Amino acid sequence: MFLGKDISAGIECLIDIDGKKLFNFVLLQRKKNIISIINRGKSIENLEDLFEFVNSNIHISIVISGKGFIFKKIAIDKSNSWQEVLDKCFPNADVNEFYIQTIDTNEEGECFAAVIRKSIIDDLVSKFNETSRLVTNLYLGPFCLHGLALVFGKEDRTLEVRNYRVSFKNEKLFHISLLPDSKKLSNDKFKLGDDYLEEELILAYSAAFEQLAGESFVRSNIFFLERNGSEFKLKKKYLLIVKSLAAVLLAGLIVNFIYFRNYSNEKYQLDDKLKTNSEAISSVSMLRNVLEEKQKLLKNAGILTSNKFSYYIDQLAYDVPKEITFTEVSLNPVNKINDSEGDIEFMKNLILIRGICDGSDLNYWVNLLRKKKWIRGIEIVNYEKNKSTGNGEFELQLKY
């Protein structure tokens, strides 16, 4: 999208004797003070086709040629009103019904003047306005050719364009004279800078060029051009603001996307860590439960209480006769298991001893044990002869 004075459209509206219009256009672009043609077209019969090449975001300069307006050289004074200028071109006409343009000649007190009915211009410009295309410059006849003086420089040149012969001298439009209507277009191409143009595109090129050059010596009472120019500047500012806001919004979206992507990556990493930690926490919790169950089991068994298990076992073994053989020694043996709750009940502060001996040896040993202070009670739970072996088998419980 081109904005402001980076690109300009020059459009020639050629009106024939029946009022039919043909359009020629040239699009010029300025880059680093170099002006070049980016598009051109000629003999376009309707505005719809023309608008395919000329968008609403560029300056538009129209030049009227052909029939439908008066062009003549008149004497003028700087104090003359527009009505007085009109009277010299078209006596007794109402200035409110006509648009007028003038440009100085090379002679003091004279100017070239062009006059056209407002209805012709207003009808044409309204069609541009309906499509939001603002006409910011408008020229009648050859007045737009003044801008070419900057192209020719100090070189003296004479051009024949349409039915005008235009002379340039010392970087100024020097003279304009009318040619017969019977003059035919030349097939020669004109060199303008680095570009070559057919004769029918010269006026359109000049209109676009003068807009980019930014200098005009044409005076007119076409006051809506100034209004359109101001509106176009506001439109330019608005588009620049919108473009800037869009750029800021895009930058914000990109930054948000980057942050969101980083956040998502970090979130995924944290989720993975959380999953790993959750599994570890679950394992720790399970191990803690196992530990608590083991501690409970050991506590119920009396193992965790303050005692002297090694001492007790040593004392038992110290006095036991050699004729007695232990087959089992249990500290705090299991009393019963609760199947419904899975709990184990132990016989606390109790030592269960099973073994093989003769009855007299057992009694002798029991009497020795009763003398030990740490033993609070002794009970011979069972004693019987094993018929197959002939040995005496006993079960003894000691409370401590």
Secondary structure per residue as TSV (DSSP state, phi and psi in degrees):
chain	resnum	aa	ss	phi	psi
A	1	M	-	360.0	127.4
A	2	F	-	-97.5	139.9
A	3	L	-	-126.1	154.6
A	4	G	G	61.6	-134.7
A	5	K	G	-95.1	15.4
A	6	D	G	-70.9	-26.9
A	7	I	E	-145.2	144.9
A	8	S	E	-142.3	142.1
A	9	A	E	-108.8	127.3
A	10	G	E	-107.1	125.3
A	11	I	E	-124.4	122.3
A	12	E	E	-95.1	126.3
A	13	C	E	-104.6	106.4
A	14	L	E	-94.6	116.2
A	15	I	E	-104.7	124.9
A	16	D	-	-89.6	-178.7
A	17	I	T	-64.4	-23.2
A	18	D	T	-92.3	3.0
A	19	G	S	87.0	1.0
A	20	K	-	-71.7	144.4
A	21	K	E	-116.3	138.8
A	22	L	E	-122.6	147.5
A	23	F	E	-122.3	134.6
A	24	N	E	-119.0	144.4
A	25	F	E	-141.5	154.3
A	26	V	E	-138.1	131.4
A	27	L	E	-104.6	123.6
A	28	L	E	-111.6	143.8
A	29	Q	E	-125.9	139.5
A	30	R	E	-111.4	124.3
A	31	K	E	-132.1	118.6
A	32	K	T	51.2	48.8
A	33	N	T	65.5	14.5
A	34	I	E	-108.8	122.6
A	35	I	E	-103.0	128.9
A	36	S	E	-140.9	157.6
A	37	I	E	-82.2	129.8
A	38	I	E	-110.1	-15.9
A	39	N	E	-165.9	157.9
A	40	R	E	-157.1	158.3
A	41	G	E	-164.3	154.8
A	42	K	E	-144.6	159.3
A	43	S	E	57.1	43.6
A	44	I	E	-87.6	128.7
A	45	E	-	-90.5	-17.9
A	46	N	S	-142.2	157.5
A	47	L	H	-68.9	-30.7
A	48	E	H	-59.0	-42.4
A	49	D	H	-70.4	-36.2
A	50	L	H	-63.7	-40.4
A	51	F	T	-67.3	-14.7
A	52	E	T	-65.2	-25.2
A	53	F	T	-105.1	-19.9
A	54	V	S	-117.5	108.8
A	55	N	-	-89.0	-178.3
A	56	S	T	-90.5	3.7
A	57	N	T	-107.1	18.2
A	58	I	S	-130.7	159.6
A	59	H	E	-65.9	139.5
A	60	I	E	-123.4	124.5
A	61	S	E	-118.5	126.2
A	62	I	E	-108.9	139.0
A	63	V	E	-122.4	129.1
A	64	I	E	-94.8	130.0
A	65	S	E	-137.0	173.8
A	66	G	E	87.5	-134.0
A	67	K	S	-97.1	171.6
A	68	G	S	103.6	-4.2
A	69	F	E	-145.1	159.7
A	70	I	E	-100.0	135.0
A	71	F	E	-130.9	125.2
A	72	K	E	-158.2	165.2
A	73	K	E	-97.6	129.5
A	74	I	E	-135.1	159.4
A	75	A	E	-82.4	142.2
A	76	I	-	-146.9	151.0
A	77	D	-	-120.1	144.6
A	78	K	T	-59.7	-20.9
A	79	S	T	-86.1	-6.8
A	80	N	-	-62.8	137.1
A	81	S	-	-81.4	169.3
A	82	W	H	-65.1	-31.1
A	83	Q	H	-65.3	-39.7
A	84	E	H	-67.7	-38.6
A	85	V	H	-63.6	-43.1
A	86	L	H	-62.4	-40.0
A	87	D	H	-60.5	-31.6
A	88	K	H	-76.3	-19.2
A	89	C	H	-100.5	-39.3
A	90	F	S	-145.2	84.7
A	91	P	T	-56.4	142.0
A	92	N	T	69.3	9.1
A	93	A	-	-83.0	154.6
A	94	D	-	-89.9	122.1
A	95	V	G	-62.5	-23.0
A	96	N	G	-70.5	-10.1
A	97	E	G	-106.5	0.4
A	98	F	E	-134.2	147.7
A	99	Y	E	-99.2	140.0
A	100	I	E	-129.0	139.8
A	101	Q	E	-132.6	145.6
A	102	T	E	-136.6	154.6
A	103	I	E	-147.2	137.9
A	104	D	E	-65.5	146.8
A	105	T	-	-91.0	-174.7
A	106	N	S	-82.0	-0.7
A	107	E	S	-112.7	137.1
A	108	E	T	-62.4	136.2
A	109	G	T	81.7	8.8
A	110	E	E	-128.8	155.4
A	111	C	E	-152.6	161.8
A	112	F	E	-93.4	136.9
A	113	A	E	-128.2	144.7
A	114	A	E	-130.6	138.4
A	115	V	E	-132.5	134.3
A	116	I	E	-144.0	147.8
A	117	R	E	-65.9	138.8
A	118	K	H	-60.1	-34.7
A	119	S	H	-59.9	-36.4
A	120	I	H	-65.0	-47.3
A	121	I	H	-70.4	-45.6
A	122	D	H	-61.8	-39.4
A	123	D	H	-64.1	-42.2
A	124	L	H	-67.8	-47.9
A	125	V	H	-66.6	-32.8
A	126	S	H	-61.4	-33.5
A	127	K	H	-68.8	-32.3
A	128	F	H	-70.1	-42.6
A	129	N	H	-62.5	-35.2
A	130	E	T	-62.4	-23.4
A	131	T	T	-107.2	19.2
A	132	S	T	62.3	24.8
A	133	R	-	-99.8	113.5
A	134	L	-	-91.9	123.3
A	135	V	E	-83.4	113.7
A	136	T	E	-102.2	-14.6
A	137	N	E	-142.5	145.1
A	138	L	E	-145.2	134.4
A	139	Y	E	-127.6	143.9
A	140	L	E	-104.7	119.3
A	141	G	G	67.6	-138.4
A	142	P	G	-85.0	6.0
A	143	F	G	-61.0	-28.6
A	144	C	G	-68.5	-15.9
A	145	L	G	-69.8	-10.2
A	146	H	G	-58.3	-33.5
A	147	G	G	-63.1	-25.3
A	148	L	H	-68.1	-17.5
A	149	A	H	-59.4	-31.3
A	150	L	H	-70.9	-28.9
A	151	V	H	-73.2	-42.8
A	152	F	H	-75.7	-21.2
A	153	G	T	65.4	-138.3
A	154	K	T	-85.6	2.7
A	155	E	-	-72.9	131.7
A	156	D	-	-77.8	125.4
A	157	R	E	-137.6	151.2
A	158	T	E	-130.1	126.9
A	159	L	E	-117.6	144.3
A	160	E	E	-111.7	109.3
A	161	V	E	-124.1	124.8
A	162	R	T	53.9	-124.1
A	163	N	T	-110.8	37.9
A	164	Y	E	-125.8	141.0
A	165	R	E	-110.4	120.7
A	166	V	E	-120.4	130.2
A	167	S	E	-111.0	140.9
A	168	F	E	-120.0	139.3
A	169	K	E	-153.8	132.0
A	170	N	T	52.8	47.3
A	171	E	T	62.1	27.2
A	172	K	E	-136.9	153.0
A	173	L	E	-72.4	114.8
A	174	F	E	-93.3	-41.2
A	175	H	E	-157.1	146.8
A	176	I	E	-129.1	129.5
A	177	S	E	-132.4	149.8
A	178	L	E	-84.3	143.5
A	179	L	-	-109.6	160.9
A	180	P	-	-60.3	146.9
A	181	D	T	-61.9	-19.9
A	182	S	T	-77.6	-5.9
A	183	K	-	-61.6	133.4
A	184	K	-	-97.2	153.4
A	185	L	-	-66.7	143.6
A	186	S	-	-83.4	149.0
A	187	N	-	-87.0	-4.9
A	188	D	-	-71.9	152.1
A	189	K	E	-105.8	139.5
A	190	F	E	-94.8	137.6
A	191	K	E	-93.0	117.1
A	192	L	E	-122.9	103.0
A	193	G	T	66.7	-122.6
A	194	D	T	-98.2	5.3
A	195	D	E	-109.0	152.9
A	196	Y	E	-117.5	133.9
A	197	L	E	-131.4	145.1
A	198	E	E	-71.9	159.0
A	199	E	G	-59.5	-37.9
A	200	E	G	-71.4	-6.8
A	201	L	G	-104.4	-1.5
A	202	I	H	-63.9	-45.6
A	203	L	H	-63.5	-42.9
A	204	A	H	-63.3	-42.7
A	205	Y	H	-59.9	-45.6
A	206	S	H	-62.5	-41.1
A	207	A	H	-62.6	-44.3
A	208	A	H	-67.4	-39.3
A	209	F	H	-65.0	-42.9
A	210	E	H	-64.4	-32.3
A	211	Q	H	-64.1	-43.5
A	212	L	H	-72.1	-32.9
A	213	A	H	-68.1	-27.4
A	214	G	T	75.7	16.6
A	215	E	-	-137.0	128.8
A	216	S	-	-138.1	137.8
A	217	F	-	-106.1	12.8
A	218	V	-	-89.0	133.9
A	219	R	E	-108.8	143.9
A	220	S	E	-156.9	166.4
A	221	N	-	-106.4	25.6
A	222	I	-	-89.0	79.9
A	223	F	T	-73.2	-20.3
A	224	F	H	-68.9	-17.1
A	225	L	H	-63.5	-39.4
A	226	E	H	-66.3	-40.0
A	227	R	H	-64.1	-43.7
A	228	N	H	-63.4	-37.7
A	229	G	H	-62.3	-43.3
A	230	S	H	-65.5	-40.4
A	231	E	H	-65.5	-37.9
A	232	F	H	-65.2	-38.8
A	233	K	H	-62.2	-41.9
A	234	L	H	-64.0	-40.0
A	235	K	H	-63.0	-41.3
A	236	K	H	-60.4	-46.9
A	237	K	H	-62.0	-41.8
A	238	Y	H	-61.6	-45.7
A	239	L	H	-64.7	-37.6
A	240	L	H	-64.4	-41.3
A	241	I	H	-63.9	-45.4
A	242	V	H	-61.2	-43.3
A	243	K	H	-63.4	-42.1
A	244	S	H	-65.1	-44.2
A	245	L	H	-62.9	-39.2
A	246	A	H	-63.2	-40.0
A	247	A	H	-64.5	-42.9
A	248	V	H	-63.9	-43.4
A	249	L	H	-62.4	-43.4
A	250	L	H	-62.7	-43.8
A	251	A	H	-60.6	-42.6
A	252	G	H	-61.6	-41.2
A	253	L	H	-64.9	-40.4
A	254	I	H	-64.0	-45.1
A	255	V	H	-61.8	-44.0
A	256	N	H	-62.6	-38.6
A	257	F	H	-64.0	-43.1
A	258	I	H	-62.3	-47.2
A	259	Y	H	-61.6	-42.0
A	260	F	H	-64.0	-41.9
A	261	R	H	-64.1	-44.2
A	262	N	H	-63.2	-42.4
A	263	Y	H	-61.5	-42.1
A	264	S	H	-63.7	-44.7
A	265	N	H	-60.7	-44.1
A	266	E	H	-64.7	-38.6
A	267	K	H	-62.9	-44.6
A	268	Y	H	-61.6	-40.9
A	269	Q	H	-63.6	-44.0
A	270	L	H	-65.3	-36.9
A	271	D	H	-61.9	-42.3
A	272	D	H	-62.4	-44.2
A	273	K	H	-63.1	-41.4
A	274	L	H	-61.7	-40.9
A	275	K	H	-63.1	-45.7
A	276	T	H	-62.0	-46.1
A	277	N	H	-64.9	-36.9
A	278	S	H	-63.5	-41.1
A	279	E	H	-64.9	-40.0
A	280	A	H	-65.4	-42.6
A	281	I	H	-62.7	-40.5
A	282	S	H	-62.7	-41.4
A	283	S	H	-64.9	-43.1
A	284	V	H	-61.7	-42.9
A	285	S	H	-62.4	-41.5
A	286	M	H	-65.2	-42.0
A	287	L	H	-65.6	-36.5
A	288	R	H	-62.8	-41.2
A	289	N	H	-63.6	-40.5
A	290	V	H	-63.9	-42.4
A	291	L	H	-60.7	-44.2
A	292	E	H	-63.2	-39.5
A	293	E	H	-64.5	-41.4
A	294	K	H	-64.6	-43.3
A	295	Q	H	-63.0	-40.7
A	296	K	H	-62.6	-42.3
A	297	L	H	-62.8	-45.5
A	298	L	H	-66.8	-37.5
A	299	K	H	-64.9	-43.5
A	300	N	H	-64.1	-30.8
A	301	A	H	-79.1	-9.0
A	302	G	T	82.4	5.3
A	303	I	S	-71.1	-32.8
A	304	L	S	-82.3	-11.3
A	305	T	S	-77.6	161.0
A	306	S	S	-70.0	115.6
A	307	N	-	-152.7	-178.8
A	308	K	-	-130.9	61.0
A	309	F	H	-57.1	-45.9
A	310	S	H	-64.3	-36.3
A	311	Y	H	-65.7	-44.3
A	312	Y	H	-61.6	-45.3
A	313	I	H	-64.0	-39.4
A	314	D	H	-63.6	-42.0
A	315	Q	H	-65.0	-38.9
A	316	L	H	-64.9	-42.9
A	317	A	H	-72.2	-26.7
A	318	Y	H	-65.7	-42.1
A	319	D	H	-98.5	-5.1
A	320	V	-	-70.0	129.1
A	321	P	-	-64.0	153.9
A	322	K	T	-70.6	-17.6
A	323	E	T	-76.2	-10.8
A	324	I	-	-100.5	129.7
A	325	T	E	-117.8	125.1
A	326	F	E	-79.5	132.2
A	327	T	E	-104.9	-18.9
A	328	E	E	-159.8	135.7
A	329	V	E	-131.6	118.5
A	330	S	E	-122.6	127.2
A	331	L	E	-92.9	126.4
A	332	N	S	48.6	62.4
A	333	P	-	-64.9	160.1
A	334	V	E	-68.3	131.2
A	335	N	E	-90.6	-51.1
A	336	K	E	-161.4	162.4
A	337	I	E	-118.1	126.8
A	338	N	E	-85.5	104.8
A	339	D	T	-65.7	-34.9
A	340	S	T	-70.6	-37.8
A	341	E	T	-104.2	-10.4
A	342	G	T	75.6	14.4
A	343	D	E	-88.2	150.1
A	344	I	E	-114.9	130.0
A	345	E	E	-105.5	129.2
A	346	F	E	-107.8	156.2
A	347	M	-	-93.6	98.2
A	348	K	T	-75.0	153.3
A	349	N	T	55.8	37.6
A	350	L	E	-136.5	139.7
A	351	I	E	-119.7	123.4
A	352	L	E	-102.0	126.8
A	353	I	E	-124.7	127.5
A	354	R	E	-119.7	144.1
A	355	G	E	-170.8	-169.9
A	356	I	E	-126.3	134.2
A	357	C	E	-169.6	176.7
A	358	D	-	-90.5	151.6
A	359	G	H	-60.8	-38.8
A	360	S	H	-68.0	-36.2
A	361	D	H	-65.4	-39.0
A	362	L	H	-63.6	-44.8
A	363	N	H	-63.3	-41.0
A	364	Y	H	-59.7	-45.3
A	365	W	H	-68.1	-39.7
A	366	V	H	-61.0	-41.9
A	367	N	H	-61.9	-35.3
A	368	L	H	-66.7	-41.2
A	369	L	H	-66.0	-32.6
A	370	R	H	-67.4	-19.2
A	371	K	T	-81.4	-12.5
A	372	K	-	-80.4	131.6
A	373	K	T	-68.2	-29.3
A	374	W	T	-78.1	-11.6
A	375	I	-	-93.0	119.8
A	376	R	-	-91.5	-17.4
A	377	G	E	-170.8	149.1
A	378	I	E	-133.1	136.6
A	379	E	E	-138.6	124.8
A	380	I	E	-84.8	103.4
A	381	V	E	-71.7	-38.2
A	382	N	E	-158.0	144.0
A	383	Y	E	-150.1	129.0
A	384	E	E	-158.4	156.2
A	385	K	E	-85.6	135.0
A	386	N	-	-83.9	115.1
A	387	K	T	-63.3	-31.6
A	388	S	T	-77.6	-33.6
A	389	T	T	-105.5	-23.0
A	390	G	-	81.8	1.0
A	391	N	-	-85.7	151.2
A	392	G	E	-88.1	129.8
A	393	E	E	-112.7	132.9
A	394	F	E	-129.3	160.2
A	395	E	E	-133.0	122.7
A	396	L	E	-126.8	136.1
A	397	Q	E	-116.9	129.9
A	398	L	E	-117.7	130.8
A	399	K	E	-101.0	136.4
A	400	Y	-	-125.7	360.0
